[in-house]
Amino acid sequence: MPGDDNSFAYAINQFGNVAGESLLSTAGNDHAVLWTGAAGARDLGLLPGGTFSVANALNDSDTVVGFADFAGSGGSIHAFRWTAAVGMEDLNDLIPQDSGWTLLEANGINLGNQIVGVGVIQGEEHAFLLTPNFHCERGKAMGSRYAGANAGGARHAPDCGPSQANIRGSSVRLGCKRDDR
């Protein structure tokens, strides 16, 4: 970013767009950025009240995921998703408060808008898979904020037993060992 003196690239999509971070080392605040050939570096902002953000990955639709701190976090982080239409969203705001999950870091996103990362449930860190779910059991469309652009195009995460939680139009799943499938 203009005025910053360090930048880091962590992911690139097939169109050559890059997700990463930019840092003015004297201020010490990293900001997630999306670089495109057409627009250059774009500051993706912060979560409300936060001081830093880092972009880990992007898909070919330029949806970016990563992690950031937030108001009152004391340095704790939450996973985020950024789109040009909505801006930066805390993924924890898109799942029910009583899910038991705290999504800490988003590390990857595919064209189906499935997001993988690391979260905490029952006091333990586990991998998560957040999968958009565009239809409820009876085939009616869900009004999920997470529903993404490809209506009907996403599949449910495979059930891995009691560790899966259906999440307001999405599902979050614990990482499963091969022998647990």
Secondary structure by P-SEA (a helix, b strand, c coil): cccccbbbbcccccccccccccccccccbbbbbccccccccccccccccccbbbbccccccccccccccccccccbbbbbcccccccccccccccccccccccccccccccccbbbbbbbcccbbbbbbbbbbccccccccccccccccccccccccccccccccccccbbbbcccccccc
